[in-house]
């Protein structure tokens, strides 16, 4: 609350908030501390003591997200008031009049045109100060008009939500806005207009259950509360205490519903970076400059020398070998990590995001196994759950919609095997990822950068071009497991590796891959700089050739390639081995 006369708040011009006297103080409704108004304003209306995010007016949102304050408001359509002649403790018509007098707005929606990162864009904002940003006919009409304007002008559309849900005073007319706005969201998707939703505090009800959860990218503002039903309603229904972080932005991230949790001050830069990729801006290729982590080169690799094939197995698993996130950091420009399968959870074992690969806008996916004890546990050694593969499918479709290339860097011992994975449909998720990879209309380069283990690898390995690093391996099962099953003794692992024909040279001879990427002397773990230069160049060359083919023809050619694969190959059977 503001410590001055109440009249200073309830003004017909909300913009007078920016002219509060210098000695005005604000009491944070979260921590209860007094905050100097200028500090509060300079901190983008976030409490500098506890981080509580206050609701922002449309003007404040436009100033925050656009590059400059030269944005232009859109004239949104108006509709008649109070169609149901609703009255509770106060007539609905009077509530509307009060909200208009307090905010200076006609209803709970505003839209404007401007530039974000130099890109012409349209932003639509739900005004949480106007009847809690609730959605009635006027809000639905305003959102529809703003979206249709973005389609007509071919501008990226950014939706900023702050709402308690559908407006009760308009009953079924408000409920129908969920369907009406979704019709135009579909138009955005059909016309390949980037649609980014910024979920702010609070966003609930019919808003989350319609246009707010249908974006190409979902960004949740840190500290925001987001959900369908309110916390108290749920606790009353199930009669149990919910987790303290329930329905927070961070909670939704963990459960796969949002791509990014962003601080308010980083929102502009995050949106600008995403738009650069989705709108195919021209960028210069990043200068690759990486350091190879120090290792003890005198330390012997246990088991090395048993067979040439098993040596490759050990090199593919080397603890200092670059992983997915290492390649991203070294090669990719404007990288934005995108999270979640929009269904159950975020899977850290399957990395995904968008960025520029040597100047080419792309979706990049791949397994990340971690390097320390903590990160290996977090990433489950690169063995993805069903939600990881569902996220990969979502990323492939994102690439298809916006004409981006797909690059996969697969490196896994296999899909995660466990009770929970089976309960959530591991087989279906892997199968759908394979099917989508074969069907997607986008140039697709898959690179085996380490271990190509079983269905977990092929799930993101069905590219137009399949490349394999010199010391990588590709197999249906680990040679140790193969030896245990077929030879009934793990000590025959080196023999099994040779018999399985799992090296890059074997894959090339069997026509399973399209090319081998050389590695520095001794292996990729010895020289990250050279390794990344070689990988970056090989993928860029493959993409250059694929981009000359119309995208509509790619799925057919890709399918024919895999149909022909393994034909006219003599099946190799290992000789029986006895002690």
Phi, psi and omega per residue, in radians:
X1 nan 2.776 3.129
X2 -1.710 2.368 -3.119
X3 -1.588 1.255 3.020
X4 -2.777 -2.997 -3.103
X5 -1.085 2.514 -3.134
X6 -1.067 -0.500 -3.137
X7 -1.050 -0.480 3.141
X8 -1.146 -0.390 3.130
X9 -1.586 -0.838 -3.054
X10 -1.458 1.382 -3.113
X11 -2.065 2.696 3.129
X12 -1.253 -0.298 -3.139
X13 -2.035 1.778 -3.097
X14 -1.103 -0.407 -3.104
X15 -1.149 -0.243 3.108
X16 -1.181 -0.189 3.014
X17 -1.009 -0.531 -3.123
X18 -1.347 -0.078 -3.119
X19 -2.062 0.492 3.107
X20 -1.134 2.409 3.122
X21 -0.907 2.609 -3.012
X22 -0.997 -0.540 -3.063
X23 -1.603 0.243 3.121
X24 -1.250 2.425 3.097
X25 -2.098 2.709 3.140
X26 -2.194 2.411 3.062
X27 -1.716 2.113 -3.132
X28 -1.202 2.225 -3.120
X29 -1.262 -0.165 3.137
X30 -1.673 -1.011 -3.091
X31 -1.639 -0.229 3.115
X32 1.364 0.076 -3.110
X33 -1.471 2.688 3.056
X34 -1.462 2.339 -3.125
X35 -2.180 2.287 3.089
X36 -1.136 2.305 -2.988
X37 -1.020 -0.711 -3.104
X38 -1.116 -0.673 3.085
X39 -1.118 -0.702 3.130
X40 -1.097 -0.770 -3.140
X41 -1.210 -0.778 3.141
X42 -1.107 -0.438 3.140
X43 -1.610 0.411 3.110
X44 1.036 0.679 3.066
X45 1.086 0.685 3.038
X46 -2.090 2.324 3.141
X47 -1.073 2.109 -3.126
X48 -1.254 -0.181 -3.123
X49 -1.573 -0.831 -3.050
X50 -2.054 -0.151 3.129
X51 1.471 0.131 3.120
X52 -1.111 2.325 -3.123
X53 -1.668 2.174 3.092
X54 -1.525 2.695 3.056
X55 -1.128 2.472 3.094
X56 -1.934 2.565 3.070
X57 -1.298 2.840 3.089
X58 -0.958 -0.741 3.139
X59 -1.054 -0.746 3.135
X60 -1.120 -0.675 3.112
X61 -1.146 -0.765 3.129
X62 -1.072 -0.762 3.133
X63 -1.136 -0.569 3.139
X64 -1.251 -0.716 -2.953
X65 -1.655 -0.572 3.113
X66 -1.371 2.733 -3.117
X67 -1.109 -0.653 -3.053
X68 -2.499 2.797 -3.116
X69 -1.371 0.454 3.130
X70 -1.744 0.395 3.114
X71 -1.170 2.795 -3.072
X72 -2.162 2.194 3.131
X73 -1.213 2.565 3.035
X74 -1.627 2.503 3.023
X75 -1.436 1.951 -3.100
X76 -1.665 2.622 -3.105
X77 -1.180 2.666 3.098
X78 -1.999 2.692 3.118
X79 -2.297 2.976 -3.135
X80 -1.183 2.628 3.141
X81 -1.532 2.665 2.927
X82 0.854 1.018 -3.115
X83 -1.123 -0.460 -3.122
X84 -1.640 -0.027 -3.063
X85 0.894 0.900 -3.019
X86 -1.390 2.485 3.075
X87 -2.563 2.318 2.986
X88 -2.099 -2.048 3.026
X89 -1.247 -0.323 -3.136
X90 -2.539 2.521 3.119
X91 -1.094 2.462 3.111
X92 -1.023 -0.668 3.127
X93 -1.061 -0.651 3.110
X94 -1.233 -0.649 3.111
X95 -1.108 -0.720 3.098
X96 -1.095 -0.757 -3.138
X97 -1.085 -0.721 3.120
X98 -1.127 -0.759 -3.123
X99 -1.128 -0.656 3.126
X100 -1.194 -0.685 3.124
X101 -1.169 -0.661 -3.089
X102 -1.279 -0.667 -3.022
X103 -1.767 -0.378 -3.042
X104 1.326 0.185 3.136
X105 -1.914 2.715 -3.137
X106 -1.388 -0.542 3.064
X107 -2.817 -2.954 -2.960
X108 -1.524 0.473 3.121
X109 -2.450 2.501 3.063
X110 -2.577 2.632 -3.128
X111 -2.495 2.666 -3.129
X112 -2.670 2.736 3.040
X113 -1.837 2.512 3.084
X114 -3.034 -2.888 -3.141
X115 -2.019 2.421 3.033
X116 -2.165 2.001 -3.056
X117 1.070 0.524 -3.132
X118 1.405 0.065 -3.094
X119 -1.828 2.193 3.107
X120 -1.040 2.196 -3.043
X121 -2.505 2.819 3.033
X122 -2.078 2.321 3.102
X123 -2.063 2.337 3.052
X124 -2.083 2.326 -3.037
X125 -2.181 2.319 2.933
X126 -1.556 2.239 -3.025
X127 -1.592 1.836 -3.130
X128 -1.154 -0.278 3.102
X129 -1.369 -0.334 -3.077
X130 -1.712 1.748 -3.138
X131 0.803 0.818 3.112
X132 1.023 0.459 3.111
X133 1.153 0.360 -3.066
X134 -1.133 2.652 -3.025
X135 -1.770 1.988 3.007
X136 -2.082 -2.810 -3.106
X137 -1.092 -0.727 -3.103
X138 -1.122 -0.702 3.116
X139 -1.156 -0.777 3.110
X140 -1.046 -0.790 3.122
X141 -1.097 -0.680 -3.132
X142 -1.155 -0.766 3.119
X143 -1.110 -0.774 3.141
X144 -1.060 -0.798 -3.129
X145 -1.102 -0.735 -3.133
X146 -1.152 -0.720 3.125
X147 -1.155 -0.741 3.127
X148 -1.137 -0.605 3.045
X149 -1.081 -0.743 3.132
X150 -1.134 -0.670 3.103
X151 -1.131 -0.797 -3.113
X152 -1.117 -0.719 -3.098
X153 -1.543 -0.082 -3.109
X154 0.992 0.840 3.129
X155 -1.887 2.437 2.975
X156 -0.962 2.524 -3.071
X157 -2.048 2.185 3.133
X158 -2.013 2.115 3.133
X159 -1.838 2.154 3.111
X160 -1.914 2.055 -3.033
X161 -1.845 2.479 2.959
X162 -2.751 1.780 -2.966
X163 -2.768 2.591 3.032
X164 -1.537 -0.119 3.120
X165 2.149 -2.769 3.136
X166 -1.221 2.523 -3.047
X167 -1.364 2.081 -3.057
X168 -1.101 -0.588 -3.071
X169 -1.177 -0.211 3.093
X170 -1.969 0.034 2.999
X171 0.767 -2.126 -3.017
X172 -1.129 -0.489 3.100
X173 -1.135 -0.623 3.071
X174 -1.250 -0.706 -3.129
X175 -1.059 -0.633 -3.113
X176 -1.169 -0.282 3.097
X177 -1.159 -0.424 3.084
X178 -1.062 -0.768 3.131
X179 -1.319 -0.717 -3.074
X180 -1.089 -0.798 -3.136
X181 -1.186 -0.561 3.142
X182 -1.160 -0.575 3.071
X183 -0.979 -0.753 -3.065
X184 -1.416 -0.484 2.991
X185 -1.037 -0.721 3.091
X186 -1.065 -0.599 3.082
X187 -1.130 -0.716 3.086
X188 -1.008 -0.820 -3.126
X189 -1.131 -0.762 -3.122
X190 -1.080 -0.619 -3.120
X191 -1.603 0.127 3.082
X192 0.985 0.727 3.052
X193 -1.590 2.124 3.117
X194 -0.986 2.267 -3.109
X195 -2.166 1.877 -3.120
X196 -1.943 2.243 3.117
X197 -1.886 2.253 3.043
X198 -1.895 1.950 -3.104
X199 -1.600 2.080 -3.114
X200 -2.071 3.062 -3.052
X201 -1.500 2.244 -0.204
X202 -1.719 2.726 3.033
X203 -2.335 2.018 -3.032
X204 -2.456 3.028 2.919
X205 1.117 -2.434 -3.041
X206 -1.111 -0.324 3.086
X207 -1.250 -0.848 3.116
X208 -1.169 -0.520 -3.085
X209 -1.512 0.298 3.087
X210 -2.516 -2.018 -2.969
X211 -1.111 -0.451 -3.070
X212 -1.266 -0.314 -3.137
X213 -2.015 0.440 -3.137
X214 -2.112 0.332 -3.111
X215 -1.327 2.816 2.979
X216 -1.214 -0.670 3.108
X217 -2.289 2.338 3.067
X218 -1.951 2.139 3.066
X219 -2.006 2.171 3.086
X220 -1.813 2.269 3.100
X221 -1.252 2.298 -3.121
X222 -0.960 2.315 3.138
X223 1.602 -0.102 -3.105
X224 -1.298 2.575 2.999
X225 -1.805 2.231 -3.008
X226 -2.436 2.309 3.103
X227 -3.091 -3.084 3.089
X228 -1.651 -1.202 3.052
X229 -1.630 2.656 -3.134
X230 -1.215 2.748 -3.094
X231 -1.004 -0.809 -3.106
X232 -1.104 -0.672 3.129
X233 -1.098 -0.764 -3.121
X234 -1.148 -0.776 -3.134
X235 -1.091 -0.648 3.101
X236 -1.187 -0.619 -3.116
X237 -1.269 -0.784 -3.067
X238 -1.644 -0.169 3.081
X239 0.980 0.812 3.022
X240 -2.646 2.750 -3.093
X241 -1.385 2.301 3.140
X242 -1.531 2.770 3.106
X243 -1.007 2.639 -3.089
X244 -1.104 -0.502 -3.122
X245 -1.663 0.218 -3.086
X246 -1.029 2.322 3.101
X247 1.140 0.310 3.012
X248 -1.470 2.910 3.110
X249 -1.012 -0.723 -3.127
X250 -1.158 -0.626 3.113
X251 -1.131 -0.749 3.116
X252 -1.165 -0.588 3.082
X253 -1.096 -0.817 3.133
X254 -1.062 -0.544 -3.083
X255 -1.732 0.307 2.913
X256 1.397 0.209 -3.037
X257 -1.610 -0.365 -3.136
X258 -2.244 2.653 -3.124
X259 -1.451 -0.649 -2.999
X260 -2.464 2.442 2.878
X261 -1.874 2.047 -3.002
X262 -2.110 2.461 2.958
X263 -1.187 2.724 -3.095
X264 -1.064 -0.681 -3.082
X265 -1.228 -0.313 -3.139
X266 -1.699 -0.017 -3.050
X267 -1.045 -0.815 -3.114
X268 -1.015 -0.853 -3.090
X269 -1.143 -0.657 3.119
X270 -1.127 -0.786 3.136
X271 -1.143 -0.759 -3.131
X272 -1.065 -0.728 -3.133
X273 -1.142 -0.712 3.107
X274 -1.125 -0.782 -3.108
X275 -1.129 -0.584 3.112
X276 -1.031 -0.697 -3.132
X277 -1.317 -0.843 -3.058
X278 -1.147 -0.460 3.136
X279 -1.772 0.199 3.013
X280 1.012 0.855 3.067
X281 -1.198 2.681 -3.118
X282 -1.482 2.184 3.093
X283 -2.324 2.654 3.066
X284 -1.393 2.470 3.113
X285 -1.002 2.459 -3.132
X286 -1.171 2.455 3.044
X287 -1.352 2.088 -3.125
X288 -1.366 2.140 3.141
X289 -2.597 1.711 -3.090
X290 -2.248 2.749 3.087
X291 -1.884 2.398 3.053
X292 -1.409 2.154 3.106
X293 -0.986 2.502 -3.122
X294 -1.226 2.390 3.080
X295 -2.377 2.812 3.081
X296 -1.448 1.746 -3.071
X297 -1.236 -0.286 3.107
X298 -1.471 -0.214 -3.134
X299 -1.252 2.193 -3.109
X300 -1.387 2.515 3.074
X301 -1.493 2.029 -3.071
X302 -1.074 2.225 3.118
X303 1.663 -0.153 -3.115
X304 -1.157 2.365 3.094
X305 1.826 -0.111 -3.138
X306 -1.217 -0.707 3.039
X307 -2.815 2.733 -3.123
X308 -1.075 -0.700 -3.124
X309 -1.158 -0.751 -3.112
X310 -1.246 -0.469 3.025
X311 -1.052 -0.691 3.098
X312 -1.119 -0.660 3.102
X313 -1.035 -0.802 -3.112
X314 -1.186 -0.653 3.102
X315 -1.208 -0.644 3.105
X316 -1.103 -0.499 -3.123
X317 -1.687 0.053 -3.025
X318 -0.973 2.347 -3.037
X319 -1.130 -0.343 -3.122
X320 -1.757 0.113 3.135
X321 -1.223 2.445 3.132
X322 -1.069 2.491 3.115
X323 -1.934 -3.115 -3.078
X324 -0.896 -0.963 -3.077
X325 -1.170 -0.430 3.059
X326 -1.191 -0.761 3.105
X327 -1.112 -0.697 3.128
X328 -1.063 -0.850 -3.111
X329 -1.102 -0.583 -3.064
X330 -1.495 -0.511 -2.962
X331 -1.975 -0.632 -2.877
X332 -1.592 2.362 3.035
X333 -1.623 2.659 3.024
X334 0.881 0.730 -3.098
X335 -1.231 2.304 3.012
X336 -2.238 2.018 3.111
X337 -1.308 2.252 3.123
X338 -2.002 2.317 -2.972
X339 -2.037 2.768 2.896
X340 1.560 2.570 3.112
X341 -1.728 0.055 -3.110
X342 1.057 0.389 -3.079
X343 -2.401 -0.841 -3.053
X344 -2.374 -0.855 -3.033
X345 -2.881 3.045 3.005
X346 -1.724 2.288 -3.115
X347 -1.969 1.886 -3.100
X348 -1.212 -0.269 3.115
X349 -1.249 -0.409 3.120
X350 -1.963 1.790 3.105
X351 -1.387 2.592 3.129
X352 -2.765 2.682 3.100
X353 3.000 -2.991 3.141
X354 -2.230 2.666 3.115
X355 3.102 -3.019 3.130
X356 -1.841 2.132 3.070
X357 -1.772 1.842 -3.076
X358 0.892 0.748 3.098
X359 1.532 -0.096 -3.118
X360 -1.707 2.112 3.109
X361 -1.170 2.279 -2.996
X362 -2.624 2.690 2.855
X363 -1.608 2.301 -3.094
X364 -2.185 2.206 3.139
X365 -2.242 2.759 3.097
X366 2.981 2.756 3.119
X367 -1.401 2.404 3.072
X368 -2.038 2.195 -3.056
X369 -1.773 -0.230 -3.131
X370 1.465 2.870 -3.083
X371 -2.219 -0.616 3.092
X372 -1.668 3.016 3.121
X373 -1.024 -0.776 -3.092
X374 -1.155 -0.793 -3.099
X375 -1.260 -0.559 3.089
X376 -1.145 -0.658 3.077
X377 -1.177 -0.726 3.134
X378 -1.073 -0.761 -3.068
X379 -1.626 0.015 3.132
X380 0.887 0.750 3.080
X381 0.950 0.492 3.087
X382 1.388 0.230 3.134
X383 -1.738 1.841 -2.974
X384 -1.401 2.613 2.998
X385 -1.504 3.053 3.121
X386 -0.959 -0.659 -3.122
X387 -1.126 -0.461 3.072
X388 -1.154 -0.751 3.139
X389 -1.288 -0.553 3.057
X390 -1.194 -0.597 3.057
X391 -1.147 -0.699 3.103
X392 -1.051 -0.722 3.099
X393 -1.078 -0.761 3.126
X394 -1.066 -0.688 3.131
X395 -1.183 -0.667 3.100
X396 -1.082 -0.740 3.136
X397 -1.203 -0.551 3.060
X398 -1.111 -0.740 3.108
X399 -1.084 -0.749 -3.140
X400 -1.069 -0.744 -3.073
X401 -1.132 -0.668 -3.021
X402 -1.904 0.264 3.048
X403 1.160 0.559 3.121
X404 -1.599 2.690 3.000
X405 -1.321 2.750 3.027
X406 -1.983 2.234 3.068
X407 -2.187 2.166 3.048
X408 -2.030 2.373 3.066
X409 -2.024 1.604 -3.030
X410 -1.621 2.476 -3.046
X411 -2.862 1.550 -3.070
X412 -2.677 2.598 3.026
X413 -1.325 -0.250 3.133
X414 2.577 2.988 3.060
X415 -1.159 2.621 -3.105
X416 -1.112 2.254 3.112
X417 -1.819 2.036 -3.125
X418 -3.009 2.930 -3.100
X419 -1.079 -0.822 -3.096
X420 -1.139 -0.641 3.104
X421 -1.107 -0.717 3.126
X422 -1.165 -0.697 -3.140
X423 -1.117 -0.545 -3.103
X424 -1.659 0.119 2.992
X425 1.532 0.944 -3.117
X426 -1.060 -0.799 -3.099
X427 -1.083 -0.778 -3.138
X428 -1.103 -0.711 -3.107
X429 -1.132 -0.762 3.121
X430 -1.142 -0.776 -3.138
X431 -1.062 -0.741 -3.128
X432 -1.179 -0.588 3.097
X433 -1.171 -0.711 3.081
X434 -1.098 -0.825 -3.110
X435 -1.076 -0.738 -3.140
X436 -1.156 -0.732 3.114
X437 -1.055 -0.580 3.115
X438 -1.382 -0.417 -3.018
X439 -1.737 -0.380 -2.967
X440 -1.150 2.412 -3.137
X441 -1.624 1.370 3.126
X442 -2.826 2.548 3.060
X443 -1.120 2.292 -2.919
X444 -2.328 2.030 3.083
X445 -2.026 2.156 3.122
X446 -1.943 2.347 -3.095
X447 -2.210 2.157 3.026
X448 -1.490 1.841 -3.057
X449 -1.741 -0.017 -3.124
X450 -2.859 -1.811 3.121
X451 -1.694 2.140 3.026
X452 -1.792 1.518 -2.999
X453 -1.752 1.911 2.895
X454 0.994 -2.649 -3.101
X455 -1.127 -0.439 3.111
X456 -1.096 -0.505 3.117
X457 -1.498 -0.834 -3.079
X458 -1.166 -0.338 3.104
X459 -1.003 -0.562 3.072
X460 -2.130 0.555 -3.095
X461 -2.135 0.292 -3.080
X462 -1.702 0.945 -3.073
X463 -1.442 2.899 2.990
X464 -1.115 -0.673 3.050
X465 -2.146 2.257 3.113
X466 -2.031 2.053 3.141
X467 -1.946 2.732 -3.100
X468 -2.491 2.315 3.118
X469 -1.265 2.657 -2.987
X470 -0.950 -0.667 -3.092
X471 -1.842 0.314 3.074
X472 -1.480 2.901 3.112
X473 -2.299 2.756 -3.128
X474 -2.495 2.096 -3.074
X475 -2.773 2.804 -3.140
X476 -1.352 -0.367 -3.114
X477 -2.759 2.742 3.099
X478 -1.150 2.496 -3.118
X479 -1.054 -0.534 3.101
X480 -1.115 -0.749 3.130
X481 -1.212 -0.672 3.103
X482 -1.053 -0.784 3.131
X483 -1.102 -0.702 -3.141
X484 -1.124 -0.636 -3.090
X485 -1.415 -0.877 -3.020
X486 -1.510 -0.739 3.114
X487 -1.606 -0.184 -3.117
X488 1.024 0.520 3.111
X489 -2.805 2.128 -3.091
X490 -1.112 -0.369 -3.061
X491 -1.221 -0.187 3.099
X492 -1.593 0.343 -3.086
X493 -1.052 -0.669 -3.138
X494 -1.196 -0.677 3.078
X495 -1.132 -0.731 3.118
X496 -1.083 -0.726 -3.138
X497 -1.054 -0.734 3.113
X498 -1.138 -0.760 -3.092
X499 -1.192 -0.551 -3.070
X500 -1.301 -0.266 -3.116
X501 0.933 1.148 -2.994
X502 -1.928 0.038 -3.099
X503 -1.458 2.977 3.133
X504 -1.093 -0.707 3.116
X505 -1.115 -0.684 3.086
X506 -1.091 -0.760 -3.124
X507 -1.092 -0.675 3.116
X508 -1.165 -0.719 3.126
X509 -1.131 -0.536 -3.132
X510 -1.564 0.038 -3.140
X511 1.066 0.559 3.095
X512 -1.529 -0.474 3.141
X513 -2.138 2.904 -3.103
X514 -1.794 -0.243 -3.121
X515 -3.031 2.734 3.109
X516 -1.975 2.308 3.082
X517 -1.677 2.092 -3.129
X518 -1.124 2.711 3.086
X519 -2.094 2.734 3.086
X520 -1.058 2.851 -3.137
X521 -0.953 2.248 3.120
X522 1.553 -0.299 3.126
X523 2.143 2.855 -3.082
X524 -1.064 -0.475 -3.094
X525 -1.193 -0.279 -3.103
X526 -1.523 -0.382 -3.023
X527 -2.681 1.586 -3.120
X528 -1.176 -0.647 -3.093
X529 -1.024 -0.935 -3.130
X530 -1.126 -0.698 3.138
X531 -1.020 -0.838 -3.086
X532 -1.225 -0.588 3.069
X533 -1.106 -0.716 -3.136
X534 -1.189 -0.766 3.138
X535 -1.148 -0.794 -3.122
X536 -1.032 -0.770 -3.111
X537 -1.200 -0.730 -3.107
X538 -1.125 -0.751 3.130
X539 -1.180 -0.740 3.133
X540 -1.074 -0.715 3.112
X541 -1.121 -0.731 3.128
X542 -1.108 -0.741 3.137
X543 -1.136 -0.668 -3.131
X544 -1.052 -0.715 3.133
X545 -1.245 -0.619 -3.117
X546 -1.272 -0.556 -3.097
X547 -1.257 -0.157 3.046
X548 -1.450 -0.197 -3.124
X549 -1.696 2.304 3.080
X550 -0.974 2.378 -3.039
X551 -1.087 -0.505 3.135
X552 -1.160 -0.375 -3.131
X553 -1.563 -0.292 -3.029
X554 -1.092 -0.821 -3.118
X555 -1.010 -0.703 3.140
X556 -1.119 -0.834 3.135
X557 -1.094 -0.691 3.126
X558 -1.103 -0.778 3.134
X559 -1.111 -0.742 3.128
X560 -1.093 -0.626 3.120
X561 -1.085 -0.791 -3.109
X562 -1.299 -0.561 3.073
X563 -1.077 -0.735 -3.119
X564 -1.267 -0.383 -3.073
X565 -1.122 2.407 3.109
X566 1.370 -0.069 3.037
X567 -1.272 2.599 3.093
X568 0.992 0.611 3.067
X569 -1.953 2.220 3.106
X570 -1.291 2.148 -3.124
X571 -1.244 2.189 -3.119
X572 -1.598 2.204 3.083
X573 -1.990 2.165 3.138
X574 -1.165 2.540 3.066
X575 -1.180 2.528 3.080
X576 -1.034 2.422 -3.116
X577 -2.030 2.293 3.061
X578 -2.091 2.779 3.137
X579 -1.217 nan nan
